[in-house]
Amino acid sequence: MRIPNFVPLVESERRGRERAGFVIEVFAWAYAAVVAVRILYWGIFLPRVEDFAYDEPPQQWAVDLLAWAGFGRYAEFSWAGLGWCFLAGALVGVAMGFTGKGVGPWIASLSKLQVNNPEDSIRISKHWAWARFEGVGLLVLTVVTGWVLTKIDLASMFAAQGLQGAGRMLLQISCGIPFVGAEMDGVGSLFSGIRWVLNVGVAGYNAVGGVLAWSPLEPFAQNCVPTDAEYYGMALTKLAESIYLAFMATFFAVPIAFVAAFFAARNLTRHSRTMRGVYVLARVYINVTRSIEPIIWAILFAVWIGIGPFAGSIALMIHSIASLVKQYSEAIESVDDGPIEALQATGANRIATAWFAVVPQVVLPYLAFTIYRWDINVRMATIIGLVGGGGIGGLLIQEQGLANWSKVGTIAFLIFVVVWSMDFLSARVREAIQ
C-alpha cells in the first residue's frame, strides 16, 4: 500500500504514515462490519421481524424467516459472531488498504494534502474520492449506531405526561430563584409571567392535539412560596465550602504537577533510556488517573477517610494533578530549544537547564492553566458533593431526593452565580497574563 508520490511527504515519514494508514483502514472496515451486523441487523432488522412473528395473529413470512435463520425470541449477538464479523471486515480492510485509496491512508496523510500546484490538487482530489465516500459512510453508520444505542425517541418529547411534569418542575425550580416569586406593584410577579407563558403553550398544544388526537394537557395553576432567608445562609455556607474545597485541591496539586511535568515532557526525557522509562511511567500515570472521573475518586475516598469535604478535596487533587501534568508537559514540549542548547553548551546540569531555560518560557501558560483548573474544580466540587464529597452538592442531592424543587432552584441559582463569576474573573486574568 502506497500513499501517492504527489502527496508532499518526506520518504521516512511517508513509510510511517503508510503503515498507520493501513492499520486505520483495517480497523475502519472491521468496525464497519461489526456495527453494520450488530446494529442494522441485530438491533433494527431482527427485532422488527420478531415483532411480526410474535404478533397476534403472527405474520407467516416472519415466522418462516426466523426459522430459516435459526433464531428464537430475543436472540442475542454472540461473542463468536462479533469475532467473525470483525475478521471479515478486517480482511476487506486489508484488501482496501493495499489499494492506497481508502479512508485510512487519507487520514494518515491528511495534514499534507495542501499543495500549490493546481494539477496536483486535481490529482489528489481524484485519488481520494473513494476515501471521502468511505469516510461519509462510516460517519453515517456511527450516527445510526448512536441513535440506536442511545434509544432516541423524538415522540417522547411531546408526550403529555412528560410535558406536564417538566412544566410543574420548571415552575417549582424557578420559584426558588430570588425575586421570581415577589409581587411587583401593578405587574404581578415574574413567576406568574412564567406560568402564563407555559399556559399559552398548553393552549397551543391542546389545539394541535385536538386535531391529532393527542392527550390534553392540564393548565398550570401552581403558586410560589419563595425560599426563606435562613435557607440562603445555610446554602451559602455549603457553597463557600465547595469553593474552598476546590481551592485546596488546586493549591496542593500545582507544586506536585509542576515537578512531575518535567518528567512527562518528551523533549526533556529523550537523552537516556532511564529517563525515557520515567517518561512512559509518568504518561501511564496521568492517563490512568485522568480516565477515572473525580466522582469515582470521591466515592473511593469517602469510603476510605469518611464522607465530607476532605474526601472531595483529595479526589479533586488526584484528578487535578493528572490534568495539570498533561497541560504543563505539553507546554514544556512546545518551548524554544535555543535557550536549552545554549545552557547545555555552557556545561549547565539538567536541573539548571530546566530552571533557567524552560521555566521562564512556560510561566505564563502555567498560570493560565492553573487558573482554568481552579475554575473547573469549582464546578466539579458541586458534582462530587453528590456522592459524599462535601459542599453544596450534598445539600443539592438531599433536596432533590426530598423533591423540594424550589430549594433545588435556589441552590442551582447560587451555583450559577458562582460559576459565572469564576468564569468571568478567570477569563479576565488569563487575558491579562497572556
Protein Blocks (a to p, Z undefined) as FASTA:
>chain_A
ZZdfklccdfklmmmmmmmmmmmmmmmmmmmmmmmmmmmmmmmmmmmmmmmmmmccddfk
lmmmmmmnopaehiacdfklmmmmmmmmmmmmmmmmmnopafklmmmmmmmmccfblklm
mmmmmmmmmmmmmmmmmmmmmmmmmmmmnopafklmmgfklmmmmmmmmmmmmmmpghkl
pccehkbpfklmmmmmmmmmmmmmmmmmmmnopacddddfbdcddddfklmmmmmmmmmm
mmmmmmmmmmmmmmmmmmmmmmmpfklmmmbmklmmmmmmmmmmmmmmmmpcfklmmmmm
mmmnopajklmmmmmmmmmmmmmmmmmmmmmmmpcfklmmmmmmnopafklmmmmmmmmm
mmmmmmmmmmmmmmmmmmmmmmmmmnongpjllmmmmmmmnopaklmmmmmmmmmmmmmm
mmmmmmmmmmmmZZ
